Structures are given as C-alpha cells and as structure tokens.
C-alpha cells in the first residue's frame, strides 16, 4: 500500500522540504511506499486532498515574519472534512538565485508573495530598482532563468542545487529567525489528539461583543488562545470569520465545554482538529 502527499510545487519549494521531512520522520516505520505530488498552487493542493486525490496534504499556514497564509485559511473554511493531524515548523533561509553574471545585471526578481515580503528590506537596500513579480511558488520561475538572464528568483539553497542555478546572495531574509508553520492535513481517518486545536467560526450577527463573548468562553476556563485572527467572510463588507488556535485537546472536558458553548453562539463552527507541533 502506498501513501501520496500533496504539496505546493514544483520541486524545491519549502512545502516539498516540509513534506520530505515528514516522510523521513514518520513513514519509514510504516514501510509504506510514498509519493510526493506537487501542485501549482496552495488552493489546488487543498482541493486535491478534499477530493481524495491524495492521502495527505502539507500546506503553509503561518510565517513568523509575514503572518498567516490567507489562502490556506480561506480554503480550509470553504472545504469540508479536512482535519489537521500535525503541525511542522520549518526554518526558512532565502537565497537569490540567477544565471546573471552578477547582482548588478538583475532587473526582475520573481518569487512567492510571502518570500518577497520576507526579503523586502534586503531588496530595497541592494536592488532598489528591480521589479519584484509575485508568482505561485518560490521555484516556479527557475526554469525561466535560462532565457531571462536579467532575472533572478528568491528561493531556497536546496532549489539552487536541484535546478543547478547559481546563488548570487545567501541568507537574504530580513530577519534571521524566520520560520514557517505547515499543517499536515487528512480527509479521513481517526481523530488525532494533541497539544493544540484549531477552529473557525462565524457569528450569528455582526454586533458589539461578537468576538469578545467567544474569547471569554475560553478565558473563563483558563484555556489559552495562541492565535486569534479574522478573515473577511466574502459575503459583505465588515462581515468576518474568526480563526482560533487554542492550547488544549478536544478530548479535554474544559475544551469540550467551551466548544459546546461556542457552538450555540456561532452561526457556523468548524473544528479543524487537535494536533502536536514539531520543530524540524
């Protein structure tokens, strides 16, 4: 029996790096053959797991510098039956890759929007006149570099090896302690227990206290919330969804009581699962 894992491609992305780490740490003991399947976008990766085209999906959800990956949260709300089974924290070190003779020849820099933002200060200091172009992943533009000798891409040192592209500058992220949290998602199987639980809800009405009351449900039970974030519901201006990460497991009586109370208050409540967090 084989297991397939979807991730943002093409080869050389940080998502693939996280997937490889997951495979090496957890799957050798199962003696299952593993296939990594790259997808051109995070949205398509999540749709693949929702449609059972793969067994697992590994997607970025939050960066320590730039914050949440909005498309991951939005798609998780839209799609049904996806459960988080594990969180992986991967250190991120960006490099500038190009086949240009030198950094002074560059006129264009490609990369994923998160990577461009994480290197914005470096780009402004060293390449103030370069045009930054956002693409779907940190490796999507690497195949263009053979023809575009005035272009570079922000990617990983591993991608430079895979695609045989020189590194013109290393460690160009603005903050050295840069890391990204990935979620390992499944669409089937038994619920997983863990140290953290993620959920999202929409309030029945956009009224004063729409967020305060749910927060109090957890505070009164001494349940710590490690992340609170709002996202537009896409129904009307000023209408929001709320995403929460809490420290606790859904099998805990206190957590169960808080979630039961929240379910009565919320218009829609989605519990994405309990899981542990592993630093790679």
C-alpha positions in Angstrom: 0.0 0.0 0.0 1.3 3.4 -0.9 0.6 6.9 0.5 0.5 10.1 -1.6 1.2 13.5 -0.2 0.2 16.7 -2.0 2.3 19.9 -1.6 2.9 23.2 -3.4 5.3 22.6 -6.3 7.3 22.4 -8.3 10.2 20.6 -6.8 12.4 22.6 -4.5 9.7 24.5 -2.6 9.8 24.8 1.2 6.5 22.9 1.2 8.3 20.0 -0.5 11.1 20.3 2.1 8.5 20.0 4.9 6.9 17.0 3.1 10.3 15.3 2.8 11.0 15.9 6.5 7.6 14.4 7.4 8.2 11.3 5.2 11.7 10.7 6.7 10.5 11.1 10.3 7.1 9.3 10.3 6.7 7.0 7.4 9.8 4.7 7.4 8.3 2.8 10.3 5.1 2.1 8.3 7.2 0.6 5.4 4.8 2.3 3.0 5.8 3.5 -0.4 5.5 7.3 -0.5 4.8 9.5 -3.5 5.0 13.3 -3.3 2.7 15.1 -5.7 3.4 18.8 -6.4 0.5 21.1 -7.3 0.8 24.6 -8.9 -1.0 26.4 -6.0 -1.9 26.0 -2.4 -5.6 26.1 -3.4 -5.2 23.2 -5.8 -3.2 21.3 -3.2 -6.1 21.6 -0.7 -8.7 20.7 -3.3 -6.7 17.6 -4.1 -6.9 16.4 -0.5 -10.6 17.4 -0.3 -11.3 15.3 -3.4 -9.3 12.3 -2.2 -6.8 12.7 -5.0 -4.0 12.4 -2.3 -3.9 10.8 1.2 -2.3 13.8 2.9 -1.5 17.4 2.1 1.1 19.7 3.6 0.5 23.4 3.3 1.9 26.6 4.8 -0.3 28.3 7.3 1.8 30.9 9.1 5.1 32.6 8.8 6.9 34.2 11.8 7.6 37.4 9.8 4.6 37.9 7.5 1.9 36.2 9.5 -0.9 33.9 8.2 -1.1 32.5 4.7 -4.6 33.8 3.8 -5.4 31.3 1.0 -4.8 28.4 3.4 -7.3 29.7 5.9 -9.8 30.7 3.3 -9.7 27.3 1.6 -9.9 25.4 4.8 -13.1 27.2 5.7 -14.6 26.6 2.2 -13.7 22.9 2.0 -15.3 20.2 4.2 -13.9 17.2 6.1 -10.3 18.4 6.2 -8.5 17.6 9.5 -5.2 18.8 10.8 -3.1 15.9 12.1 0.2 17.6 12.8 2.0 21.0 12.6 5.6 21.3 11.3 7.8 24.3 11.9 10.4 24.7 9.3 13.3 27.3 9.5 13.4 29.4 6.3 16.6 30.7 4.7 16.1 32.6 1.4 18.7 32.9 -1.3 18.8 35.0 -4.5 19.2 32.6 -7.5 20.1 33.7 -11.0 22.2 32.9 -14.1 23.1 36.6 -14.5 26.8 37.4 -14.4 26.3 39.5 -11.2 23.7 41.0 -9.0 24.1 44.3 -10.9 22.6 42.8 -14.0 19.3 42.0 -12.4 16.1 43.9 -13.5 13.5 41.4 -12.3 13.1 39.2 -9.2 10.4 36.5 -9.1 9.1 34.7 -6.0 6.1 33.8 -3.9 4.5 36.9 -2.3 5.5 35.7 1.2 9.1 35.3 0.2 9.2 38.7 -1.5 7.8 40.3 1.7 10.2 38.4 3.9 13.1 39.9 1.9 11.7 43.3 1.2 14.3 45.2 3.3 17.2 43.4 1.6 15.7 44.1 -1.9 15.2 47.8 -1.1 18.8 48.1 0.1 20.6 46.0 -2.5 18.3 46.1 -5.5 16.2 49.3 -5.2 15.3 49.5 -8.9 14.5 45.9 -9.5 10.9 44.9 -10.4 9.5 42.3 -8.0 7.0 39.9 -9.6 4.8 37.6 -7.4 4.3 34.0 -8.6 2.7 30.9 -7.2 5.8 29.4 -5.6 9.5 30.1 -4.8 10.6 27.7 -7.6 8.1 28.4 -10.3 10.3 30.8 -12.2 13.6 28.8 -12.0 13.0 27.3 -15.5 12.7 30.8 -16.9 16.2 31.8 -15.8 17.9 30.1 -18.8 16.3 32.7 -21.1 15.9 35.6 -18.8 19.5 36.5 -17.9 18.4 39.8 -16.3 16.1 37.9 -13.9 16.5 36.2 -10.5 14.3 34.4 -8.1 14.1 34.2 -4.3 14.2 30.5 -3.4 16.0 28.0 -1.2 19.6 26.8 -1.4 18.2 23.3 -2.0 16.4 24.6 -5.1 19.7 26.0 -6.4 21.1 22.5 -6.2 18.1 20.8 -7.8 18.0 23.2 -10.7 21.7 23.9 -11.0 21.2 27.7 -10.6 24.0 29.8 -9.1 23.3 31.6 -5.8 24.2 35.3 -6.1 23.3 36.1 -2.5 22.6 34.0 0.6 20.6 34.5 3.7 18.7 37.5 2.3 15.6 37.3 4.5 15.3 40.4 6.6 15.1 38.5 9.9 17.3 35.5 10.7 14.8 33.7 12.9 12.4 33.2 10.0 10.3 30.1 10.1 7.0 28.8 8.6 4.4 26.6 10.2 2.9 23.9 8.0 -0.2 21.8 8.6 -0.4 18.2 7.7 -4.0 17.6 6.6 -6.0 14.5 6.1 -9.6 13.9 4.8 -10.1 10.6 6.5 -9.1 8.5 9.5 -9.5 8.7 13.2 -9.4 12.0 15.1 -5.9 12.8 16.4 -5.2 14.1 19.9 -2.5 16.8 20.6 -1.4 19.9 22.4 -3.2 22.4 20.2 -6.6 22.7 18.5 -7.5 24.9 15.5 -11.1 26.1 14.7 -13.0 28.8 13.0 -16.5 30.3 13.4 -18.8 32.9 12.1 -21.0 34.9 14.4 -24.8 35.0 14.0 -24.8 38.7 13.8 -22.2 41.5 13.4 -22.9 43.2 16.8 -20.8 44.6 19.6 -19.2 41.7 21.5 -19.3 39.3 18.5 -15.7 38.3 19.3 -15.4 39.2 23.0 -18.0 36.7 24.1 -16.4 33.7 22.4 -13.0 34.7 23.9 -14.5 34.9 27.3 -15.8 31.3 26.9 -12.1 30.2 26.8 -10.7 32.7 29.3 -13.2 31.6 32.0 -11.9 28.1 31.7 -8.2 29.1 31.7 -7.8 27.9 28.1 -5.0 29.9 26.4 -5.6 31.1 22.8 -2.3 31.1 21.0 -3.7 32.8 17.8 -6.8 34.9 17.1 -7.4 36.1 13.5 -10.2 37.5 11.5 -10.7 36.9 7.8 -13.4 38.5 5.5 -16.4 36.2 5.1 -16.6 37.4 1.4 -20.4 37.8 1.9 -20.4 41.5 2.7 -18.1 44.3 3.8 -17.5 44.2 7.6 -18.6 40.6 7.9 -15.8 38.3 9.3 -14.8 34.8 10.1 -12.7 34.2 13.2 -9.9 31.6 13.3 -8.6 30.5 16.7 -5.7 28.3 17.9 -6.0 27.1 21.4 -3.7 25.2 23.8 -5.6 22.0 24.5 -7.2 18.9 23.1 -10.8 18.3 22.0 -10.9 15.4 24.4 -10.4 17.7 27.4 -13.7 18.3 29.4 -12.9 22.0 29.7 -12.3 22.4 25.9 -15.4 20.3 25.2 -17.5 22.6 27.4 -16.1 25.7 25.7 -16.7 24.4 22.3 -20.3 23.3 23.1 -21.0 26.9 24.4 -19.3 28.3 21.3 -21.4 26.1 19.0 -24.6 27.6 20.5 -23.3 31.1 20.0 -21.8 30.7 16.5 -23.7 30.7 13.2 -21.2 28.1 11.9 -18.4 26.4 13.8 -15.7 24.3 12.2 -13.2 22.4 14.3 -10.1 21.5 12.2 -8.6 19.1 14.7 -6.2 18.7 17.5 -2.5 18.1 16.8 1.0 18.4 18.1 3.6 20.9 16.9 7.0 19.6 15.8 10.0 21.8 15.0 12.1 20.5 12.1 
